[in-house]
Amino acid sequence: MKALLSIKPEFVDKIISGEKKYEYRKRIFKQKIESVVIYCTMPVGKIIGEFTIDKIINDTPLNIWSETKNESGIGFDYFSDYFKDKDQGYAMKIDKLNLYEKAVSRDSLSNFTAPQSFKYVDDDFMEENLSSN
């Protein structure tokens, strides 16, 4: 099983450059995930690759920031706004990044709706939509 995450283009760029090594989330997967498929949100609107997860930190936002800030790719103000009024959060440490040879446009995906946070995608989705990569 894989999870598809919606990530803003500015953060996708930082993940690709290696500046951003943690992806932050307010909620996390309940199922075991082998990798995370990256959907780069509009105006890009494409699935561009995937990454494996080294570890997931579950803690208070301040503790997460303390542990991850040097590899966050974002500023403290943005981080604080994202986790405002939350007692806990999650930080996924990005391990191996695999960019697809050809990004897949959302328009070419069958019955695709971009998730607010994430959604599970199975082998059928991957084969139907990303088999050429």
HELIX and SHEET records of a PDB file:
HELIX    1   1 PRO A    9  SER A   17  1                                   9    
HELIX    2   2 PRO A   61  THR A   68  1                                   8    
HELIX    3   3 LYS A   69  GLU A   71  5                                   3    
HELIX    4   4 PHE A   76  TYR A   82  1                                   7    
HELIX    5   5 ARG A  106  SER A  108  5                                   3    
HELIX    6   6 ASP A  123  LEU A  130  1                                   8    
SHEET    1   A 6 TYR A  22  ARG A  25  0                                        
SHEET    2   A 6 GLY A  89  SER A 105 -1                                        
SHEET    3   A 6 LYS A  46  ASP A  59 -1                                        
SHEET    4   A 6 SER A  35  CYS A  40 -1                                        
SHEET    5   A 6 LYS A   2  ILE A   7  1                                        
SHEET    6   A 6 PHE A 118  VAL A 121 -1                                        
END                                                                             
